[in-house]
């Protein structure tokens, strides 16, 4: 059995598909493309697809990942052709940009990804206002925040989960690029946004465009992306900008 790791983007109207809906769409695309996908055992066999960190409904991404188990010696497929053949089977807004085989024993995406880079486009906000909020947050020794996890309210310090924060000017307002940790507990972009300036003049998070730009794993002390075969297609890059 061969495991293939795919990198795909989710842009535009498909951002309103839930993680579960996207999983079903990708499973159908794998079958339509004629890939010899392996199936689980038991009464109700399922295609052996292994998804990474879920993307919240309404968010976009140019760096989503999926592992697919394929049966060896069945069918005629080339990993270099997978992005094009799978993208042809997907709706507009979902596009496979890269694919590679990974060796047996490679840690799962759920376990391996330790940081994500997020882009938040905030309309109607002066870059100086956003920069001041970033400075306040970045200089804080601790950032206590009440979160809800598995139906229970818990208090967490978000400070250890905050990496680089960069505020930029855009035509519509301001952009914030933030590295957010996923271990031991993932911080969600909406939670980070609330901690950024909960009483300040920032718009509601529902009016903010949220895009996942990168997911990062650690390989021999070096941070890199799970698939390093290059960026998404120019079409995906254009739609993400």
Secondary structure, DSSP 8 states (H G I E B T S, - for coil): -EEEEEEEEE-GGGGGS-HHHHHHHHHHHHHHTT--B-B--SSS--B-EEE-S---TT-EEEEEEEEEEE-TTSS---GGGHHHHHHTTS-TTEEEEEEEEE-TT---HHHH--EEEEEEEEET--HHHHHHHHHHHHH-S--EEEEEETTEEEEEE-GGGEEEEEEEE-SSEEEEEEEEE-SSS---HHHHHHHH-TTSS---GGGSEEEEEEEEEEETTEEE-S--S----HHHHHHH-
